[in-house]
Structures are given as structure tokens and as C-alpha cells.
Amino acid sequence: MGERENIGWSLAFELAPAAIFGSAVAFAAATFGGQSIVAVTPVAAGAGAFGATWLFLRKFGGERRGFPISQFEQAPAEYEQSSVAELLEQADVVGIVERLGATEEKAPGEELVLDEVVEPEVPDSRVVQLFQPAETAGEMRERIETHLRGNPRRTPPDATQELHDALAALRRSLR
């Protein structure tokens, strides 16, 4: 088997003709001998003919040629950098980070404190309230329980009958 050989080539030009010839020999042997096609003699004759034909086609079959691929030298790709890429390449990233105040060495236990206060545009804005001083766990639990006691869960109304009526009306309109 060559490295370029695939199963389609083998099926189409080696196995299929060998199977057809083997079947023909088996049928001829059964007819000539007056036996059933599944008797030992016709099956053996067909198997022998199949094997011999398949080996002959494998050995003396045409050479499978592939398309030659010429060797060539690959030139390096040339590309133009965008102005942003050039600026980032030239920038002293470490110097910029140090100027902004971030250093690699942090003292253990040092916290980041935000001194800037964000003033809400709308007094009841939930987004800004996220940044307000947080409640303790007990205060938050009390607020949630108060909310749940004030608004008991309501079960949604059962609309099963209305759905059946609407489907019945739709069926009537389609008739």
C-alpha cells in the first residue's frame, strides 16, 4: 500500500472487480456441479477466484500517480503595522504603569482606597447605590425579610380554561 492510496481507489478498482469475478466463478461452479450456491465447493471456488483476482489486481494494477508538488522557497510575509501598533511598540509600558501609580511590590494587607465620591444623577439610582457603603449582613437580611413580609407571593391565576376556549375557537375558525 502506498501512502497516497485511499479506500475509494481500492474499492473501485480492486475489491469490486475481484468480488464480481469471485461471485461469477461461484455461480458457475454451483451450476456446473448441480449444487446450491452456498455449498462448500462453489463457495471455495468463488473465494479462491476472489483472492487470486484481488492479488493480481494489487500486484499488477496501474501505478497510482499523484500530482508532483514542486519545492519552493517561501518568502517572509511583509505587512504594514498600524499607527496604534507602532505607538504600542515604541511605548515604555512599564514607565507608564509606574507613572500611574501601580507598582509591582505591594505591602501585605495594603488596601486600595477610592477617595473619589460618585454623585448620583438620580437620587434613587440603583447603579450608584452599589458603590455606597454596604449594609451589614444582619441589616441586609432584615431588609429582605421586611420586603417578603410586605409582599406575600401571589399564585398566578389559572388560565387553563381560557386556553382551551381559545384553542377551540381556533379549531372552529379553521374548519
Backbone bond lengths (Angstrom), bond angles and torsions (degrees), N, CA, C in turn:
res aa  C-N    CA-C-N  psi(-1)  N-CA   C-N-CA  omega(-1)  CA-C   N-CA-C  phi
1 M - - - 1.451 - - 1.510 109.39 -
2 G 1.309 117.32 128.86 1.451 121.19 176.87 1.514 110.37 -83.84
3 E 1.294 116.66 165.75 1.450 119.02 -178.12 1.525 112.29 -76.19
4 R 1.354 116.63 -16.47 1.456 119.17 179.24 1.520 112.28 -92.82
5 E 1.309 118.68 -1.13 1.451 122.43 -175.74 1.520 110.48 -77.59
6 N 1.319 116.00 141.20 1.456 119.42 175.74 1.518 109.55 -125.67
7 I 1.314 116.36 170.50 1.461 121.71 -174.75 1.530 111.73 -68.86
8 G 1.312 118.11 -30.63 1.468 121.02 179.84 1.515 111.85 -63.33
9 W 1.329 116.76 -44.02 1.463 121.20 178.48 1.525 109.98 -62.01
10 S 1.315 115.98 -45.16 1.455 120.96 -177.95 1.523 111.04 -63.82
11 L 1.336 117.69 -42.34 1.466 120.66 179.31 1.519 111.77 -66.78
12 A 1.314 116.61 -43.90 1.457 120.19 -173.01 1.518 112.84 -73.04
13 F 1.315 118.58 -36.95 1.459 119.11 -170.18 1.527 114.76 -117.61
14 E 1.327 117.83 -0.95 1.461 118.75 178.04 1.528 111.48 -127.39
15 L 1.317 117.51 -55.41 1.468 119.85 -175.04 1.526 112.55 -73.12
16 A 1.323 117.41 -43.69 1.466 119.57 -177.14 1.536 111.55 -63.59
17 P 1.340 119.85 -49.19 1.478 117.92 178.12 1.532 112.90 -62.93
18 A 1.343 116.48 -36.40 1.466 119.03 178.82 1.524 110.69 -65.91
19 A 1.341 117.45 -39.93 1.467 120.77 179.01 1.524 110.84 -66.77
20 I 1.309 117.60 -39.80 1.473 120.48 179.29 1.535 109.93 -64.41
21 F 1.336 116.58 -45.55 1.469 119.55 179.59 1.526 111.08 -65.57
22 G 1.330 117.42 -40.90 1.464 120.57 178.59 1.513 111.52 -63.00
23 S 1.319 117.63 -41.04 1.472 121.03 177.68 1.520 111.24 -64.93
24 A 1.317 116.65 -40.04 1.468 120.00 178.79 1.525 110.62 -64.25
25 V 1.325 118.08 -41.72 1.474 121.04 178.40 1.521 109.90 -64.81
26 A 1.357 117.92 -41.54 1.461 120.66 178.91 1.520 110.79 -62.61
27 F 1.329 117.14 -42.49 1.468 120.69 178.84 1.528 110.90 -64.71
28 A 1.340 116.27 -42.54 1.470 119.84 179.68 1.521 110.76 -64.83
29 A 1.334 117.76 -40.24 1.468 120.87 179.50 1.526 110.20 -66.46
30 A 1.332 117.76 -39.10 1.471 120.04 178.74 1.516 110.62 -67.52
31 T 1.313 117.31 -40.92 1.460 120.65 -179.56 1.531 110.44 -68.40
32 F 1.332 117.09 -44.95 1.459 121.69 -179.42 1.528 111.45 -64.55
33 G 1.324 116.93 -40.23 1.465 120.00 -177.30 1.511 113.01 -87.40
34 G 1.339 118.85 -7.47 1.456 120.97 179.76 1.512 111.81 70.27
35 Q 1.309 117.60 31.49 1.463 122.19 -178.34 1.530 110.09 -112.77
36 S 1.318 113.68 172.60 1.457 119.90 175.15 1.532 108.89 -73.85
37 I 1.311 117.21 154.27 1.467 121.07 -179.01 1.525 112.07 -65.85
38 V 1.336 117.37 -22.36 1.463 120.92 -179.28 1.530 112.28 -97.71
39 A 1.308 118.02 11.15 1.469 121.19 176.78 1.531 108.60 -71.36
40 V 1.309 116.10 166.38 1.463 121.74 -174.45 1.527 111.14 -65.15
41 T 1.289 119.16 -44.92 1.465 122.32 -174.85 1.528 112.32 -64.01
42 P 1.339 119.64 -50.66 1.467 118.24 178.75 1.533 112.80 -64.50
43 V 1.331 117.86 -37.31 1.464 120.67 179.58 1.524 109.92 -65.70
44 A 1.330 117.40 -41.86 1.469 121.00 178.72 1.519 110.66 -65.30
45 A 1.332 117.08 -42.76 1.468 120.15 179.24 1.531 110.51 -64.46
46 G 1.327 116.82 -41.36 1.466 120.47 178.86 1.520 112.02 -66.56
47 A 1.330 116.81 -40.45 1.463 120.56 179.21 1.522 110.59 -66.64
48 G 1.329 116.85 -40.58 1.464 120.43 177.68 1.523 111.46 -63.68
49 A 1.336 116.23 -43.63 1.465 120.22 179.22 1.523 110.82 -65.27
50 F 1.336 116.68 -39.60 1.469 120.31 177.24 1.521 110.86 -61.49
51 G 1.341 116.41 -48.78 1.464 120.55 -178.36 1.519 112.21 -62.27
52 A 1.326 116.56 -45.08 1.463 120.26 -179.18 1.526 110.77 -64.51
53 T 1.318 117.66 -43.97 1.468 121.00 -179.78 1.520 110.56 -65.43
54 W 1.309 116.75 -43.11 1.476 119.78 -179.48 1.527 110.80 -63.23
55 L 1.345 117.42 -44.85 1.469 120.60 177.95 1.528 111.03 -63.09
56 F 1.333 117.49 -40.87 1.458 120.61 178.44 1.527 110.96 -61.91
57 L 1.327 116.20 -45.43 1.473 119.06 -179.57 1.531 111.53 -67.28
58 R 1.320 117.92 -34.37 1.465 121.04 177.77 1.526 110.55 -68.09
59 K 1.346 115.77 -40.83 1.459 119.76 -174.51 1.521 111.86 -77.95
60 F 1.319 116.86 -46.03 1.458 120.19 -172.00 1.526 113.35 -108.59
61 G 1.304 117.28 10.10 1.459 120.25 178.48 1.517 110.95 -67.33
62 G 1.302 115.96 165.60 1.460 121.28 -179.42 1.523 111.37 -64.06
63 E 1.311 114.79 149.71 1.463 120.14 178.34 1.524 109.07 -74.01
64 R 1.296 115.04 134.43 1.456 119.65 178.80 1.519 108.15 -87.89
65 R 1.294 114.97 116.09 1.461 118.69 -178.74 1.522 109.48 -103.99
66 G 1.291 113.83 138.14 1.456 119.28 174.34 1.515 108.86 -99.25
67 F 1.257 116.18 171.58 1.452 120.46 176.69 1.519 108.82 -80.13
68 P 1.312 117.31 129.98 1.466 118.55 -179.47 1.525 110.72 -70.59
69 I 1.314 114.32 141.29 1.459 120.49 177.13 1.516 107.19 -111.79
70 S 1.283 115.58 117.82 1.455 118.64 -178.44 1.521 109.78 -77.11
71 Q 1.316 114.36 147.22 1.458 120.13 177.77 1.517 108.50 -81.66
72 F 1.273 117.32 136.55 1.458 120.75 178.41 1.512 108.99 -140.95
73 E 1.277 114.63 159.29 1.452 121.00 -179.74 1.520 108.44 -91.65
74 Q 1.297 115.76 127.81 1.459 120.25 -177.40 1.527 108.98 -88.32
75 A 1.300 114.58 123.21 1.459 119.89 178.84 1.523 109.27 -79.32
76 P 1.323 117.38 145.47 1.467 118.85 177.84 1.528 110.61 -65.27
77 A 1.312 114.53 143.57 1.462 120.02 -179.17 1.516 109.96 -72.44
78 E 1.311 115.00 134.90 1.454 120.02 177.39 1.524 108.09 -107.97
79 Y 1.307 116.15 133.87 1.444 120.36 179.44 1.521 108.82 -144.41
80 E 1.303 114.35 157.24 1.451 120.83 -179.91 1.516 108.79 -102.32
81 Q 1.315 116.27 132.72 1.454 119.45 177.78 1.519 109.43 -82.19
82 S 1.300 114.87 146.26 1.449 118.90 175.83 1.524 109.07 -74.91
83 S 1.302 115.84 166.01 1.460 119.41 -178.53 1.533 110.66 -65.10
84 V 1.313 117.84 -33.10 1.459 120.79 178.94 1.532 109.92 -67.59
85 A 1.332 116.75 -42.05 1.461 119.96 179.12 1.522 110.67 -64.17
86 E 1.327 117.11 -39.31 1.464 120.31 177.73 1.518 110.81 -63.67
87 L 1.336 116.96 -42.46 1.461 120.13 179.62 1.527 111.19 -64.31
88 L 1.327 116.43 -41.78 1.467 119.47 179.11 1.523 111.25 -66.64
89 E 1.311 116.46 -34.76 1.456 120.16 179.52 1.523 110.67 -67.81
90 Q 1.339 116.63 -36.54 1.460 121.38 -178.10 1.525 112.16 -83.66
91 A 1.301 118.04 -19.92 1.459 121.02 -173.33 1.517 111.42 -70.32
92 D 1.294 114.85 146.01 1.452 121.63 174.55 1.524 106.48 -92.17
93 V 1.336 116.02 88.80 1.457 121.55 -172.94 1.524 110.55 -62.67
94 V 1.313 117.80 -41.26 1.455 120.79 -179.36 1.522 110.08 -63.54
95 G 1.341 116.98 -42.04 1.461 120.54 178.88 1.517 112.03 -63.21
96 I 1.330 116.96 -39.12 1.469 120.62 179.65 1.519 110.20 -65.92
97 V 1.328 116.65 -43.18 1.461 120.41 -179.31 1.529 110.17 -64.45
98 E 1.322 117.49 -41.12 1.466 120.16 179.01 1.522 111.01 -66.02
99 R 1.341 116.84 -37.37 1.466 119.31 178.96 1.524 111.39 -67.11
100 L 1.316 116.72 -30.62 1.460 119.40 179.20 1.525 111.71 -77.44
101 G 1.308 117.80 -10.44 1.455 119.95 174.22 1.503 115.22 105.70
102 A 1.301 118.66 -2.00 1.455 120.19 178.88 1.516 108.36 -89.75
103 T 1.285 116.18 123.46 1.454 120.27 177.54 1.508 108.52 -117.01
104 E 1.289 115.82 160.09 1.458 119.64 -178.63 1.524 111.47 -76.56
105 E 1.347 116.67 -35.28 1.456 119.29 -178.42 1.524 109.19 -88.58
106 K 1.323 116.43 119.56 1.462 121.16 175.15 1.506 107.96 -119.57
107 A 1.298 113.86 140.03 1.459 118.44 177.78 1.519 108.34 -71.83
108 P 1.321 118.56 140.50 1.464 119.67 179.30 1.521 110.42 -63.00
109 G 1.309 115.48 136.13 1.458 120.40 179.22 1.519 112.93 86.93
110 E 1.319 118.24 -0.74 1.457 120.48 -179.55 1.526 108.71 -76.48
111 E 1.324 115.80 131.92 1.451 120.43 -178.28 1.517 110.06 -106.26
112 L 1.296 114.95 153.68 1.451 121.01 174.22 1.521 106.84 -91.14
113 V 1.316 117.58 119.04 1.457 122.10 -177.64 1.518 108.23 -111.49
114 L 1.326 115.11 125.22 1.462 120.52 176.81 1.519 108.08 -94.46
115 D 1.316 115.82 115.98 1.461 120.71 -178.25 1.522 112.28 -89.32
116 E 1.314 116.81 -21.32 1.453 119.93 -175.24 1.529 109.51 -75.76
117 V 1.317 116.66 128.68 1.453 121.71 -179.41 1.522 108.03 -96.28
118 V 1.314 115.49 130.03 1.450 120.75 178.35 1.523 107.51 -92.03
119 E 1.306 115.39 120.54 1.467 120.19 179.41 1.523 108.88 -89.97
120 P 1.320 117.37 129.70 1.462 119.08 179.70 1.524 111.02 -74.49
121 E 1.354 113.79 141.64 1.458 118.57 175.18 1.524 109.88 -76.77
122 V 1.314 115.14 -38.79 1.458 121.52 177.78 1.526 106.38 -112.39
123 P 1.320 118.83 128.67 1.465 120.12 -174.76 1.530 113.98 -59.51
124 D 1.342 119.14 -31.69 1.459 121.25 -177.16 1.535 112.58 -98.36
125 S 1.300 117.81 19.68 1.453 121.01 -177.33 1.518 110.33 -67.32
126 R 1.332 116.73 125.43 1.456 121.06 -178.30 1.526 111.36 -75.74
127 V 1.323 118.06 -28.65 1.456 120.76 -178.71 1.514 110.24 -64.90
128 V 1.320 116.72 -45.18 1.454 119.92 -179.03 1.524 109.95 -72.25
129 Q 1.321 117.99 -31.72 1.451 119.88 179.46 1.523 112.24 -64.28
130 L 1.310 117.43 -20.51 1.453 119.70 176.64 1.523 111.28 -63.85
131 F 1.331 116.91 -27.84 1.454 120.60 -177.16 1.525 112.78 -94.47
132 Q 1.319 117.31 0.59 1.460 120.71 177.75 1.526 108.60 -76.33
133 P 1.346 117.94 163.11 1.469 119.01 178.82 1.527 110.13 -56.08
134 A 1.300 115.80 137.14 1.457 121.51 -173.30 1.525 111.18 -80.19
135 E 1.328 114.19 153.00 1.459 120.66 175.25 1.522 108.55 -77.98
136 T 1.287 115.23 160.76 1.458 118.53 173.29 1.522 107.68 -76.68
137 A 1.315 116.39 167.01 1.463 120.58 -178.38 1.527 110.97 -62.40
138 G 1.318 117.53 -38.55 1.469 120.47 179.91 1.519 111.65 -67.13
139 E 1.337 117.67 -40.55 1.464 120.46 178.62 1.524 110.58 -65.52
140 M 1.336 117.02 -40.48 1.462 120.08 -179.80 1.529 110.34 -65.92
141 R 1.328 117.42 -40.20 1.461 120.84 179.76 1.528 110.39 -65.18
142 E 1.327 116.13 -41.66 1.468 120.62 178.62 1.521 110.82 -62.26
143 R 1.337 116.85 -41.20 1.461 120.65 179.61 1.525 110.61 -65.40
144 I 1.314 118.05 -39.53 1.469 121.38 179.50 1.522 110.50 -67.38
145 E 1.349 117.60 -42.81 1.463 120.65 179.55 1.521 111.29 -65.25
146 T 1.322 117.08 -37.96 1.463 120.18 177.09 1.519 110.17 -63.10
147 H 1.312 116.60 -42.33 1.470 121.06 178.97 1.522 110.74 -62.54
148 L 1.333 116.86 -43.26 1.461 120.04 -178.89 1.526 112.22 -69.35
149 R 1.332 117.70 -35.37 1.469 120.19 178.08 1.527 110.28 -69.18
150 G 1.318 117.60 -35.28 1.462 120.72 -178.39 1.510 113.08 -75.67
151 N 1.327 117.69 -28.16 1.468 121.90 -177.72 1.522 109.44 -123.76
152 P 1.335 118.24 82.19 1.472 118.77 179.52 1.533 109.20 -65.09
153 R 1.290 115.00 150.30 1.465 119.17 -179.31 1.516 109.85 -68.19
154 R 1.286 113.46 134.54 1.468 119.19 177.66 1.510 107.98 -104.10
155 T 1.330 116.15 137.07 1.458 118.93 176.85 1.517 107.86 -79.44
156 P 1.304 117.19 138.12 1.461 119.10 179.38 1.520 110.02 -67.02
157 P 1.314 117.09 147.56 1.471 119.64 -179.45 1.529 109.94 -66.11
158 D 1.326 114.73 148.16 1.455 120.47 179.47 1.524 108.33 -82.67
159 A 1.325 116.10 116.47 1.467 121.33 -177.21 1.517 111.05 -108.16
160 T 1.315 117.29 25.04 1.458 120.63 -177.64 1.521 111.53 -63.76
161 Q 1.346 116.77 -45.02 1.459 119.94 -178.03 1.525 110.94 -64.55
162 E 1.338 117.22 -41.04 1.457 120.29 178.94 1.525 111.02 -63.21
163 L 1.335 116.90 -37.04 1.457 120.53 178.50 1.524 110.70 -66.30
164 H 1.326 116.97 -43.30 1.472 119.91 177.99 1.523 110.97 -63.05
165 D 1.346 117.52 -40.65 1.466 120.61 178.98 1.527 110.49 -64.16
166 A 1.320 117.40 -41.73 1.465 120.56 -179.48 1.523 110.73 -65.63
167 L 1.341 117.90 -40.72 1.462 120.66 178.13 1.529 111.34 -66.37
168 A 1.339 116.56 -38.24 1.466 119.53 177.93 1.533 110.29 -65.04
169 A 1.325 116.71 -39.93 1.469 119.76 178.13 1.523 110.91 -65.59
170 L 1.314 117.51 -37.19 1.460 121.40 178.28 1.521 110.59 -66.28
171 R 1.346 117.33 -41.75 1.470 120.62 177.47 1.530 111.37 -62.61
172 R 1.341 116.00 -41.49 1.458 119.30 179.38 1.527 110.96 -64.27
173 S 1.336 116.72 -37.54 1.461 118.68 -178.27 1.522 112.49 -72.26
174 L 1.336 117.55 -23.78 1.463 120.56 -179.98 1.514 112.56 -82.06
175 R 1.331 118.32 -17.07 1.470 121.37 -178.96 1.477 112.56 -80.10
